[in-house]
Amino acid sequence: MTDTLAAASVVPVPGAAFGVMDLIRAAETLKQTGQHRAAESLYAGWIQDNPDDTLLYAVLFNYSVLLTESGNLVQAGECLRRAISLNPDFMPAYINFGRIHERSGAIGDAVGQWLAVTEKLGVITGTNVSYKTTALNQAARALEAVNQDAAAEDVLRQSLDIDPHQREVAQHYVAARQRQCEWPVIVPWERVGRETLARGMSPLSAAAYTDDPIFHLAGAWHYNKTDVGMPPVVIEDWPRARAAEGPLRIGYVSSDLREHAVGHLMAEVFGLHDRSRVEVFAYYCGVPAADPLHEHYKATADQFVSISQMDDASAARRIADDGIQILVDVNGYTRDARTRLFAARPAPVIVNWLGYPGTMASPYHHYIVADDFVIPESHELYYTEKVLRLPCYQPNNRKRVIAEKTPTRAEMGLPGDGTVFCSFNGTHKLTRFTFDRWLAILGGVPGSVLWLLSGSEAVHERLRSYAKSRGIAPERLVFAAKMANPEHMARYPLADLFLDSTPYGAHTTASDALWMGVPVLTCAGRSFASRVCGSLIRAAGVPELVCESAESFVAQGIALGRDRARLAALRERILAGRDTCTLFDTPGLVRGLEDLYGRMWNDYRNGALPRPDLLNLDAYFEVGVGVDHEETEVQTIADYHGWWLDKLARRDAVRPLPDDARLMAVRASRRGAG
């Protein structure tokens, strides 16, 4: 909601003329002291007594903001409608009116209101440009929320055409193209260059864009510095945390403690914690929720606190006052994350775990929890956090609810005979390189089909058309309608083999497939997101399904697709080991977490807390954004470090780089070996 037209919070002198600025000051004072209703009454009375004031439209606008905050959308809309009638050129009223339509569920009216703003702004002024981009961006956000990605992309492009320096708009533009499988994803045009779009990419989009962990590292640092920025406060001492005796106070911050993929993974964790070792605090920062899983988290945490309506400074102070010793970031750079809250350092120790598949590259995340496959020792240079490991880093819910009825292949639109390959990853994870490999496997297994999670009809047609251009009949792509999780789980066994995507592979979806006995084939890369699936497969006891090259992935996919008996044997082996394998040993994982928390706290008490190394990351980012990652699949480059060092050498020749503990150290070791 656009801010009220504010003035300094000074209460008017009694008996003085009660003008508009006096009104705004008085109302703001009442609001800041918690007297929201009194502020509303003050506005309402003034409006009634001053029907002819030339600034009535501005007062109506401010009054509408208060009413909206109180949830009185109908009256707020009436105020805005009246403000617009008094001053048709007052653009903030149109923008807020669109937001009221959106909150009321009238998305079409909201978009129409915002687009009307763009048509009214004919004169080019700085203010008008700002209003126009704001209106376009609001329209795009609403269109994204209702899965209208093509329309959102068009509106975002218009906004970037006006002002190419909007990082957040570039971020949403790239993400919209990824979800639509528009390859190449990054296509520059006259007003917007390739590097502008690459610079705006979110860390999560970058994980699906390329298997280049050095670029991911540098991009995460750039995003943290530019988009997260400075914290509202910095807490420098934690007396209650330091003085705490007994069980460690562990705080989990997440927006996903509800019906969500991460919510399903963590469902058992809180309840399995040993209360003699840890006390569990849950800080929920997500959308309002009342589903059974959300209620389960409330019941299994020792303390459950919703911080969704708290600002970052207030939430940070609450966490510090609770005496949290170790604060676990279960979001990372994902939707509804509260990274600025972590920047305030509300606890002595901060941990990156589970929610985001990569390094945070922040000055305040001390540890990342992984395993020896997701982050082997030789890959630690791609992370600013100290790496601590579990046997398998991902928890799983062994109490999944699965629908009793298993559908038939016919009911799902699948052939009764022939191999069914599936991949239920989101379309944003699908790259041209991955899809080409899947099509090669289909081409090598006559009568097979590829069963994909549905997107929009436009995406379906785009993928079918691409398949046809590669000699694969379009009808061999079958799209699975989205279902509630119990019904979705029940249909997994209809598939013979799950084909993983790269560089962003299956995480929760791989666990789901393996729980239902469906073998999963993956091609492990170098980045975190590209190695998770391999970790899960190994932990499920079938390491032979982890391929180390694109060629072996295709060859093994074809061989397995032609050998239904071998696939059946793999299925039986996975199911037989389900209750004893590492992947589904959630009690063991929780005990391991508690051991790691103990090590972290000992590090802190002994003055050995790790300090993130951020040297040269700006330079790495400059180099990384200059690469066309869709022209070159970095995952297939054998000498990855050499490839990077060649590029850094050119940068170093122009602007020398100080030695660091990453690639500069690799360079020094190669020189020594030479």
Secondary structure per residue as TSV (DSSP state, phi and psi in degrees):
chain	resnum	aa	ss	phi	psi
A	1	M	-	360.0	132.4
A	2	T	-	-60.9	139.2
A	3	D	-	-62.1	155.3
A	4	T	-	-64.2	158.6
A	5	L	-	-77.2	95.6
A	6	A	-	-88.7	158.8
A	7	A	-	-140.3	174.3
A	8	A	-	-62.3	145.1
A	9	S	-	-80.9	83.1
A	10	V	-	-127.8	123.1
A	11	V	-	-70.7	134.8
A	12	P	-	-62.7	147.9
A	13	V	-	-68.7	130.8
A	14	P	T	-56.4	134.9
A	15	G	T	89.0	-12.5
A	16	A	S	-79.6	164.6
A	17	A	-	-62.7	131.6
A	18	F	-	-95.9	79.1
A	19	G	-	-84.0	-175.2
A	20	V	H	-63.0	-44.1
A	21	M	H	-67.4	-36.4
A	22	D	H	-61.8	-42.5
A	23	L	H	-59.1	-47.4
A	24	I	H	-64.4	-42.2
A	25	R	H	-61.0	-46.5
A	26	A	H	-65.2	-43.3
A	27	A	H	-64.9	-38.7
A	28	E	H	-66.3	-38.9
A	29	T	H	-61.1	-45.4
A	30	L	H	-61.8	-42.5
A	31	K	H	-64.5	-43.9
A	32	Q	H	-67.1	-23.3
A	33	T	T	-97.0	13.9
A	34	G	T	85.2	8.5
A	35	Q	-	-98.8	62.3
A	36	H	H	-62.7	-45.1
A	37	R	H	-64.2	-38.2
A	38	A	H	-64.0	-38.3
A	39	A	H	-64.0	-40.8
A	40	E	H	-60.9	-45.2
A	41	S	H	-62.6	-37.8
A	42	L	H	-61.5	-46.2
A	43	Y	H	-62.9	-46.0
A	44	A	H	-60.1	-43.2
A	45	G	H	-65.8	-40.5
A	46	W	H	-65.1	-42.4
A	47	I	H	-60.7	-41.3
A	48	Q	H	-65.7	-36.8
A	49	D	H	-84.7	-12.2
A	50	N	-	-131.8	58.2
A	51	P	T	-68.0	-15.8
A	52	D	T	-110.5	7.4
A	53	D	-	-65.4	138.5
A	54	T	T	-67.7	-19.8
A	55	L	T	-103.6	20.0
A	56	L	H	-58.6	-36.3
A	57	Y	H	-59.7	-38.4
A	58	A	H	-69.9	-37.9
A	59	V	H	-66.1	-42.3
A	60	L	H	-59.8	-38.5
A	61	F	H	-62.6	-48.8
A	62	N	H	-62.6	-39.8
A	63	Y	H	-62.3	-38.8
A	64	S	H	-64.1	-34.5
A	65	V	H	-63.5	-45.6
A	66	L	H	-60.7	-44.2
A	67	L	H	-63.9	-38.3
A	68	T	H	-65.2	-42.5
A	69	E	H	-61.0	-29.5
A	70	S	T	-84.8	-5.0
A	71	G	T	87.2	6.7
A	72	N	-	-88.6	74.8
A	73	L	H	-71.3	-34.4
A	74	V	H	-63.9	-49.6
A	75	Q	H	-67.7	-36.4
A	76	A	H	-60.8	-42.4
A	77	G	H	-62.7	-38.2
A	78	E	H	-63.6	-40.0
A	79	C	H	-61.7	-43.2
A	80	L	H	-68.3	-39.0
A	81	R	H	-60.5	-41.7
A	82	R	H	-68.8	-38.9
A	83	A	H	-61.6	-41.6
A	84	I	H	-65.6	-38.0
A	85	S	H	-65.5	-32.4
A	86	L	H	-77.3	-34.4
A	87	N	-	-143.2	86.7
A	88	P	T	-62.9	-13.7
A	89	D	T	-97.9	8.7
A	90	F	-	-87.7	93.3
A	91	M	H	-66.0	-34.9
A	92	P	H	-57.1	-29.9
A	93	A	H	-66.4	-40.0
A	94	Y	H	-63.7	-43.1
A	95	I	H	-63.2	-45.8
A	96	N	H	-68.6	-32.9
A	97	F	H	-63.3	-37.0
A	98	G	H	-62.2	-39.7
A	99	R	H	-67.4	-34.1
A	100	I	H	-66.7	-42.9
A	101	H	H	-56.8	-43.3
A	102	E	H	-62.7	-46.5
A	103	R	H	-65.1	-25.0
A	104	S	T	-84.9	-2.3
A	105	G	T	90.9	1.5
A	106	A	-	-93.3	73.2
A	107	I	H	-62.1	-40.2
A	108	G	H	-61.3	-43.3
A	109	D	H	-65.1	-37.6
A	110	A	H	-62.4	-49.5
A	111	V	H	-61.7	-41.8
A	112	G	H	-59.9	-39.8
A	113	Q	H	-64.3	-44.1
A	114	W	H	-68.8	-40.5
A	115	L	H	-68.2	-27.6
A	116	A	H	-63.0	-33.6
A	117	V	H	-60.4	-44.8
A	118	T	H	-65.0	-29.0
A	119	E	H	-77.8	-23.9
A	120	K	H	-82.3	-19.9
A	121	L	-	-93.0	79.1
A	122	G	-	-82.9	-40.3
A	123	V	S	-76.1	132.3
A	124	I	-	-86.6	107.1
A	125	T	-	-134.6	162.1
A	126	G	H	-58.1	-41.6
A	127	T	H	-65.5	-44.1
A	128	N	H	-64.4	-38.8
A	129	V	H	-61.5	-42.3
A	130	S	H	-63.2	-44.2
A	131	Y	H	-62.8	-39.3
A	132	K	H	-67.8	-45.5
A	133	T	H	-65.8	-36.3
A	134	T	H	-61.0	-45.4
A	135	A	H	-64.1	-42.9
A	136	L	H	-62.8	-42.4
A	137	N	H	-68.3	-36.1
A	138	Q	H	-65.7	-42.0
A	139	A	H	-62.0	-42.7
A	140	A	H	-63.5	-41.5
A	141	R	H	-61.8	-42.6
A	142	A	H	-66.7	-37.9
A	143	L	H	-67.3	-40.1
A	144	E	H	-59.2	-40.3
A	145	A	H	-63.7	-25.2
A	146	V	T	-108.5	22.2
A	147	N	T	63.4	30.8
A	148	Q	-	-98.1	67.4
A	149	D	H	-67.1	-36.6
A	150	A	H	-63.9	-45.7
A	151	A	H	-66.0	-40.3
A	152	A	H	-62.5	-42.6
A	153	E	H	-59.2	-42.7
A	154	D	H	-62.3	-44.0
A	155	V	H	-68.0	-40.4
A	156	L	H	-63.6	-37.2
A	157	R	H	-63.8	-40.9
A	158	Q	H	-59.6	-42.1
A	159	S	H	-65.1	-42.1
A	160	L	H	-67.8	-31.0
A	161	D	H	-61.7	-37.0
A	162	I	H	-74.4	-46.7
A	163	D	-	-139.1	97.9
A	164	P	T	-69.8	-9.6
A	165	H	T	-94.0	22.3
A	166	Q	-	-93.7	97.4
A	167	R	H	-60.5	-43.7
A	168	E	H	-65.7	-35.0
A	169	V	H	-67.9	-43.4
A	170	A	H	-59.5	-38.9
A	171	Q	H	-59.7	-47.2
A	172	H	H	-70.7	-33.4
A	173	Y	H	-63.0	-48.3
A	174	V	H	-62.3	-44.5
A	175	A	H	-62.4	-37.8
A	176	A	H	-64.7	-39.6
A	177	R	H	-69.0	-36.1
A	178	Q	H	-62.7	-44.7
A	179	R	H	-64.1	-26.1
A	180	Q	T	-93.0	1.9
A	181	C	T	55.9	42.9
A	182	E	-	-90.7	102.4
A	183	W	S	-107.6	134.8
A	184	P	S	-68.6	151.5
A	185	V	S	-72.3	-42.6
A	186	I	-	-98.5	109.2
A	187	V	-	-126.2	109.8
A	188	P	-	-72.5	159.9
A	189	W	B	-138.7	-177.2
A	190	E	T	-53.8	-42.5
A	191	R	T	-88.9	-18.3
A	192	V	B	-132.9	119.1
A	193	G	-	-87.9	169.3
A	194	R	H	-58.4	-45.0
A	195	E	H	-66.7	-32.1
A	196	T	H	-61.7	-44.3
A	197	L	H	-68.6	-40.8
A	198	A	H	-65.1	-37.3
A	199	R	H	-66.9	-29.4
A	200	G	H	-84.7	-10.1
A	201	M	-	-63.7	136.9
A	202	S	-	-74.4	157.0
A	203	P	H	-57.7	-35.2
A	204	L	H	-68.4	-40.5
A	205	S	H	-65.5	-36.9
A	206	A	H	-63.4	-34.1
A	207	A	H	-63.9	-31.2
A	208	A	H	-89.8	-9.2
A	209	Y	H	-88.7	-39.4
A	210	T	-	-157.0	148.5
A	211	D	-	-92.3	72.7
A	212	D	-	-134.8	84.7
A	213	P	H	-64.5	-24.7
A	214	I	H	-68.9	-41.5
A	215	F	H	-64.9	-40.4
A	216	H	H	-60.5	-44.1
A	217	L	H	-59.7	-51.1
A	218	A	H	-65.9	-38.7
A	219	G	H	-66.2	-37.7
A	220	A	H	-64.3	-41.7
A	221	W	H	-63.0	-44.4
A	222	H	H	-62.4	-42.1
A	223	Y	H	-64.4	-42.7
A	224	N	I	-62.3	-44.9
A	225	K	I	-69.6	-39.2
A	226	T	I	-90.6	-46.0
A	227	D	I	-92.0	-37.1
A	228	V	I	-80.2	-48.4
A	229	G	-	70.6	-155.7
A	230	M	S	-80.7	143.5
A	231	P	-	-73.9	159.6
A	232	P	S	-67.8	-33.7
A	233	V	-	-145.4	166.1
A	234	V	-	-128.8	119.2
A	235	I	-	-87.8	121.3
A	236	E	-	-105.3	-7.6
A	237	D	-	-146.9	147.1
A	238	W	-	-132.2	71.0
A	239	P	H	-59.1	-39.0
A	240	R	H	-69.9	-38.6
A	241	A	H	-65.0	-43.2
A	242	R	H	-68.0	-31.9
A	243	A	H	-88.1	-7.1
A	244	A	-	-64.5	138.8
A	245	E	-	-115.9	160.1
A	246	G	S	84.8	-148.6
A	247	P	S	-58.4	144.5
A	248	L	E	-66.4	140.2
A	249	R	E	-92.1	108.9
A	250	I	E	-106.6	126.3
A	251	G	E	-109.0	127.6
A	252	Y	E	-106.3	121.6
A	253	V	E	-107.1	121.3
A	254	S	E	-156.6	145.3
A	255	S	S	-92.9	0.5
A	256	D	-	-114.8	19.8
A	257	L	S	-82.2	66.1
A	258	R	S	-167.1	-165.6
A	259	E	S	-69.2	92.5
A	260	H	S	-161.1	155.6
A	261	A	H	-56.5	-47.0
A	262	V	H	-67.7	-36.2
A	263	G	H	-59.2	-38.6
A	264	H	H	-69.4	-39.2
A	265	L	H	-62.4	-40.9
A	266	M	T	-88.9	2.4
A	267	A	T	-53.4	-33.6
A	268	E	T	-92.7	-11.6
A	269	V	H	-62.4	-50.9
A	270	F	H	-59.9	-44.5
A	271	G	H	-68.9	-24.9
A	272	L	H	-86.9	-11.6
A	273	H	S	-62.3	139.1
A	274	D	-	-80.2	112.0
A	275	R	T	-69.4	-10.9
A	276	S	T	-78.8	-14.1
A	277	R	T	-108.1	-37.7
A	278	V	E	-139.5	152.3
A	279	E	E	-113.3	129.9
A	280	V	E	-101.1	119.7
A	281	F	E	-111.9	128.2
A	282	A	E	-110.2	127.0
A	283	Y	E	-114.9	106.6
A	284	Y	E	-93.0	127.4
A	285	C	-	-125.1	25.6
A	286	G	S	-99.6	-168.1
A	287	V	S	-70.7	159.1
A	288	P	-	-55.4	134.0
A	289	A	-	-142.7	147.8
A	290	A	-	-144.0	19.3
A	291	D	S	-74.9	163.1
A	292	P	H	-57.1	-35.3
A	293	L	H	-67.0	-40.1
A	294	H	H	-62.0	-43.7
A	295	E	H	-65.2	-33.3
A	296	H	H	-62.3	-42.0
A	297	Y	H	-64.6	-38.8
A	298	K	H	-60.7	-38.0
A	299	A	H	-76.5	-28.7
A	300	T	H	-98.2	-11.4
A	301	A	S	-84.1	148.2
A	302	D	S	-67.8	-39.4
A	303	Q	E	-138.4	131.1
A	304	F	E	-119.0	119.6
A	305	V	E	-125.0	123.9
A	306	S	E	-85.0	121.7
A	307	I	-	-111.0	12.7
A	308	S	T	-59.3	-35.1
A	309	Q	T	-96.5	0.9
A	310	M	S	-89.4	145.2
A	311	D	-	-75.5	169.7
A	312	D	H	-62.1	-40.4
A	313	A	H	-65.0	-42.7
A	314	S	H	-66.8	-41.2
A	315	A	H	-66.0	-40.4
A	316	A	H	-62.3	-42.9
A	317	R	H	-64.8	-38.0
A	318	R	H	-62.2	-44.9
A	319	I	H	-63.6	-43.5
A	320	A	H	-64.1	-41.0
A	321	D	H	-66.3	-27.5
A	322	D	T	-74.0	-8.4
A	323	G	T	74.6	28.8
A	324	I	-	-64.2	130.4
A	325	Q	S	-95.4	-39.5
A	326	I	E	-128.3	120.6
A	327	L	E	-108.6	123.0
A	328	V	E	-103.9	121.9
A	329	D	E	-88.1	106.0
A	330	V	S	-99.7	14.2
A	331	N	-	-113.1	-48.4
A	332	G	S	62.5	-141.9
A	333	Y	S	-92.7	65.1
A	334	T	S	-125.6	176.0
A	335	R	T	-59.2	139.0
A	336	D	T	67.2	15.3
A	337	A	-	-66.2	157.6
A	338	R	-	-122.3	59.2
A	339	T	H	-63.0	-34.7
A	340	R	H	-65.6	-25.7
A	341	L	H	-63.6	-43.9
A	342	F	H	-67.4	-33.2
A	343	A	H	-61.8	-25.1
A	344	A	T	-74.9	-5.8
A	345	R	-	54.8	61.4
A	346	P	-	-76.9	-4.1
A	347	A	S	-143.5	156.2
A	348	P	S	-63.6	-33.3
A	349	V	E	-124.3	132.1
A	350	I	E	-126.3	133.8
A	351	V	E	-126.1	139.4
A	352	N	E	-102.0	116.1
A	353	W	-	-148.3	130.7
A	354	L	S	77.8	-47.9
A	355	G	S	-72.3	-31.5
A	356	Y	S	-126.5	126.0
A	357	P	S	-86.9	70.6
A	358	G	S	169.6	-179.0
A	359	T	-	-76.1	145.2
A	360	M	-	-81.4	-21.8
A	361	A	-	47.7	43.2
A	362	S	-	-110.3	163.0
A	363	P	S	-76.8	-7.0
A	364	Y	S	-123.9	-2.4
A	365	H	-	-91.8	116.0
A	366	H	-	-88.1	-35.0
A	367	Y	E	-132.0	153.9
A	368	I	E	-126.8	134.6
A	369	V	E	-95.4	124.2
A	370	A	E	-143.1	-156.5
A	371	D	-	-143.5	177.6
A	372	D	T	-75.6	-9.0
A	373	F	T	-95.1	-45.0
A	374	V	T	-59.8	-45.6
A	375	I	S	-129.8	88.6
A	376	P	-	-65.9	161.9
A	377	E	G	-55.9	-35.8
A	378	S	G	-70.0	-11.5
A	379	H	G	-101.1	2.8
A	380	E	G	-64.1	-22.4
A	381	L	G	-66.7	-12.1
A	382	Y	G	-86.4	4.8
A	383	Y	-	-132.2	140.9
A	384	T	S	-88.8	-20.1
A	385	E	S	-81.4	156.4
A	386	K	E	-73.2	132.5
A	387	V	E	-89.3	122.8
A	388	L	E	-118.3	145.2
A	389	R	E	-124.3	145.7
A	390	L	-	-109.1	168.3
A	391	P	S	-58.4	-39.4
A	392	C	S	-145.0	128.8
A	393	Y	S	-75.6	-19.9
A	394	Q	-	-96.5	125.1
A	395	P	-	-76.6	164.9
A	396	N	-	-144.3	150.6
A	397	N	-	-93.3	109.4
A	398	R	T	-80.5	-3.7
A	399	K	T	-109.8	31.8
A	400	R	-	-53.8	142.7
A	401	V	-	-90.9	124.2
A	402	I	-	-122.9	132.0
A	403	A	-	-57.7	143.2
A	404	E	S	-67.6	-35.1
A	405	K	-	-90.0	124.7
A	406	T	-	-92.7	121.4
A	407	P	-	-69.2	166.0
A	408	T	-	-91.3	162.7
A	409	R	T	-60.5	-39.6
A	410	A	T	-60.3	-41.4
A	411	E	T	-64.4	-27.1
A	412	M	T	-95.1	5.5
A	413	G	T	76.1	22.9
A	414	L	-	-104.1	152.4
A	415	P	-	-70.3	146.1
A	416	G	S	-67.7	-36.2
A	417	D	S	-111.1	167.6
A	418	G	S	92.9	154.6
A	419	T	-	-76.4	134.0
A	420	V	E	-106.6	108.0
A	421	F	E	-86.6	145.7
A	422	C	E	-136.5	159.2
A	423	S	E	-153.5	114.9
A	424	F	-	-103.7	27.6
A	425	N	S	-74.7	154.7
A	426	G	-	-65.0	154.5
A	427	T	G	-64.0	-22.8
A	428	H	G	-65.9	-18.0
A	429	K	G	-87.2	-4.3
A	430	L	-	-92.3	115.7
A	431	T	-	-104.8	166.5
A	432	R	H	-61.6	-38.8
A	433	F	H	-62.9	-45.1
A	434	T	H	-62.8	-47.0
A	435	F	H	-65.1	-37.6
A	436	D	H	-59.6	-39.7
A	437	R	H	-68.5	-41.7
A	438	W	H	-60.2	-42.3
A	439	L	H	-66.1	-35.6
A	440	A	H	-63.6	-38.3
A	441	I	H	-66.3	-43.8
A	442	L	H	-58.3	-43.1
A	443	G	H	-63.5	-27.4
A	444	G	H	-90.1	-3.9
A	445	V	S	-127.2	91.1
A	446	P	T	-56.6	139.7
A	447	G	T	80.6	0.0
A	448	S	-	-83.9	160.6
A	449	V	E	-132.2	161.4
A	450	L	E	-115.7	119.1
A	451	W	E	-102.0	113.8
A	452	L	E	-117.9	152.4
A	453	L	E	-70.0	136.1
A	454	S	-	-68.4	148.4
A	455	G	-	-121.0	-138.6
A	456	S	-	-84.3	163.0
A	457	E	H	-63.2	-32.3
A	458	A	H	-64.0	-38.7
A	459	V	H	-66.8	-42.3
A	460	H	H	-57.0	-47.0
A	461	E	H	-66.7	-36.0
A	462	R	H	-64.2	-43.2
A	463	L	H	-69.5	-40.4
A	464	R	H	-63.0	-41.7
A	465	S	H	-64.3	-40.6
A	466	Y	H	-64.5	-42.8
A	467	A	H	-60.2	-43.1
A	468	K	H	-61.0	-39.4
A	469	S	H	-66.1	-19.1
A	470	R	T	-101.9	11.9
A	471	G	T	85.7	14.9
A	472	I	-	-108.8	127.9
A	473	A	-	-59.8	131.9
A	474	P	G	-58.0	-31.8
A	475	E	G	-70.4	-6.8
A	476	R	G	-81.1	-2.3
A	477	L	E	-99.3	122.9
A	478	V	E	-119.3	132.8
A	479	F	E	-108.1	127.7
A	480	A	E	-90.7	120.3
A	481	A	-	-61.3	146.5
A	482	K	-	-70.9	137.5
A	483	M	-	-133.3	164.9
A	484	A	-	-59.2	150.8
A	485	N	H	-56.4	-41.8
A	486	P	H	-60.2	-40.4
A	487	E	H	-72.5	-36.5
A	488	H	H	-62.6	-44.8
A	489	M	H	-60.8	-39.3
A	490	A	H	-65.6	-22.7
A	491	R	H	-91.4	-9.1
A	492	Y	G	-52.4	-45.1
A	493	P	G	-62.7	-8.9
A	494	L	G	-70.0	-19.1
A	495	A	-	-89.0	149.3
A	496	D	S	-92.2	-36.9
A	497	L	E	-152.3	130.0
A	498	F	E	-88.8	124.2
A	499	L	E	-98.4	121.5
A	500	D	-	-80.7	156.6
A	501	S	-	-96.9	163.1
A	502	T	S	-148.7	142.9
A	503	P	S	-87.1	-10.9
A	504	Y	S	-103.4	103.4
A	505	G	-	-90.4	-174.2
A	506	A	-	-74.9	135.9
A	507	H	S	-116.2	-87.9
A	508	T	H	-59.6	-39.1
A	509	T	H	-63.7	-34.4
A	510	A	H	-68.0	-42.0
A	511	S	H	-60.7	-42.2
A	512	D	H	-60.4	-46.1
A	513	A	H	-61.6	-46.3
A	514	L	H	-66.4	-36.5
A	515	W	H	-60.7	-35.7
A	516	M	T	-88.4	5.2
A	517	G	T	86.8	8.7
A	518	V	-	-86.7	121.1
A	519	P	-	-61.9	145.7
A	520	V	E	-123.8	129.4
A	521	L	E	-109.5	128.2
A	522	T	E	-132.0	160.3
A	523	C	E	-119.3	106.0
A	524	A	-	-76.6	135.4
A	525	G	-	-106.3	-145.0
A	526	R	S	-107.5	-27.0
A	527	S	S	-82.3	161.9
A	528	F	H	-55.5	-52.4
A	529	A	H	-61.6	-27.6
A	530	S	H	-86.7	-6.4
A	531	R	H	-113.4	-10.0
A	532	V	H	-59.8	-47.1
A	533	C	H	-60.2	-40.0
A	534	G	H	-62.0	-38.9
A	535	S	H	-61.5	-43.7
A	536	L	H	-67.2	-41.6
A	537	I	H	-63.2	-44.9
A	538	R	H	-62.6	-41.9
A	539	A	H	-68.3	-20.3
A	540	A	T	-85.3	-5.8
A	541	G	T	93.3	16.4
A	542	V	-	-129.4	62.0
A	543	P	G	-63.4	-20.4
A	544	E	G	-65.5	-12.0
A	545	L	G	-88.6	6.1
A	546	V	E	-100.4	112.8
A	547	C	E	-95.7	149.2
A	548	E	S	-103.2	-3.1
A	549	S	S	-147.3	159.1
A	550	A	H	-63.7	-38.0
A	551	E	H	-65.6	-42.1
A	552	S	H	-70.4	-30.8
A	553	F	H	-61.3	-48.1
A	554	V	H	-65.6	-45.5
A	555	A	H	-62.4	-43.8
A	556	Q	H	-71.4	-34.7
A	557	G	H	-60.2	-43.0
A	558	I	H	-66.9	-45.6
A	559	A	H	-61.2	-43.4
A	560	L	H	-69.0	-38.3
A	561	G	H	-63.1	-27.1
A	562	R	T	-91.3	-4.2
A	563	D	-	-124.2	79.6
A	564	R	H	-64.4	-29.5
A	565	A	H	-66.1	-41.4
A	566	R	H	-66.1	-38.3
A	567	L	H	-62.9	-40.6
A	568	A	H	-63.8	-38.9
A	569	A	H	-66.7	-39.2
A	570	L	H	-63.1	-40.9
A	571	R	H	-59.7	-46.3
A	572	E	H	-63.5	-38.8
A	573	R	H	-66.6	-41.6
A	574	I	H	-63.8	-46.4
A	575	L	H	-65.7	-38.1
A	576	A	H	-65.7	-31.7
A	577	G	T	-96.1	4.8
A	578	R	T	-60.7	-39.4
A	579	D	T	-82.8	-8.1
A	580	T	T	-122.3	-9.9
A	581	C	S	-75.2	161.5
A	582	T	S	-62.9	-36.2
A	583	L	T	-57.8	-40.1
A	584	F	T	-105.8	18.8
A	585	D	-	-89.4	70.4
A	586	T	H	-65.3	-38.9
A	587	P	H	-57.6	-41.3
A	588	G	H	-64.7	-39.8
A	589	L	H	-61.7	-43.4
A	590	V	H	-65.5	-40.4
A	591	R	H	-60.8	-40.0
A	592	G	H	-64.3	-40.3
A	593	L	H	-59.6	-44.3
A	594	E	H	-62.4	-37.7
A	595	D	H	-61.9	-42.8
A	596	L	H	-65.5	-40.8
A	597	Y	H	-59.8	-39.4
A	598	G	H	-61.8	-42.3
A	599	R	H	-63.5	-42.0
A	600	M	H	-61.3	-44.9
A	601	W	H	-67.4	-35.9
A	602	N	H	-63.1	-40.6
A	603	D	H	-57.0	-46.2
A	604	Y	H	-62.6	-47.3
A	605	R	H	-66.9	-26.5
A	606	N	T	-93.3	7.4
A	607	G	T	70.0	25.1
A	608	A	-	-113.6	23.8
A	609	L	-	-63.3	130.1
A	610	P	-	-64.9	147.9
A	611	R	-	-113.3	117.4
A	612	P	-	-58.3	135.5
A	613	D	-	-98.2	114.3
A	614	L	-	-112.7	12.2
A	615	L	T	-63.5	135.4
A	616	N	T	71.4	3.3
A	617	L	H	-67.0	-29.9
A	618	D	H	-62.0	-42.2
A	619	A	H	-67.2	-41.4
A	620	Y	H	-58.9	-38.9
A	621	F	H	-66.2	-43.1
A	622	E	H	-55.1	-43.5
A	623	V	H	-68.4	-44.8
A	624	G	H	-63.7	-38.5
A	625	V	H	-71.0	-14.9
A	626	G	T	-83.0	-2.9
A	627	V	S	-95.0	135.0
A	628	D	-	-87.4	93.4
A	629	H	T	-71.8	-13.5
A	630	E	T	-90.3	-12.8
A	631	E	T	-86.7	-36.6
A	632	T	S	-118.9	122.3
A	633	E	-	-84.0	103.9
A	634	V	G	-60.6	-31.4
A	635	Q	G	-58.0	-26.8
A	636	T	G	-91.1	-1.6
A	637	I	-	-77.9	119.0
A	638	A	S	-67.1	-51.5
A	639	D	S	-95.8	75.2
A	640	Y	H	-62.4	-45.5
A	641	H	H	-64.8	-39.8
A	642	G	H	-62.8	-39.2
A	643	W	H	-60.6	-43.0
A	644	W	H	-70.0	-41.3
A	645	L	H	-63.6	-34.2
A	646	D	H	-60.1	-42.4
A	647	K	H	-70.8	-40.4
A	648	L	H	-66.8	-32.4
A	649	A	H	-62.0	-40.5
A	650	R	H	-65.7	-39.4
A	651	R	H	-67.1	-40.6
A	652	D	H	-65.9	-32.3
A	653	A	H	-67.5	-28.8
A	654	V	H	-91.8	-47.2
A	655	R	S	-131.6	99.0
A	656	P	-	-56.5	142.9
A	657	L	-	-107.1	137.6
A	658	P	-	-70.0	155.5
A	659	D	-	-64.6	139.9
A	660	D	-	-129.1	179.9
A	661	A	S	-90.3	10.9
A	662	R	S	-109.9	-111.4
A	663	L	H	-71.2	-26.5
A	664	M	H	-66.1	-33.8
A	665	A	H	-69.7	-37.7
A	666	V	H	-62.4	-42.1
A	667	R	H	-60.4	-44.8
A	668	A	H	-63.6	-39.6
A	669	S	H	-67.5	-35.4
A	670	R	H	-68.7	-37.3
A	671	R	H	-65.0	-40.0
A	672	G	H	-65.0	-38.6
A	673	A	H	-69.2	-28.4
A	674	G	-	-76.3	360.0
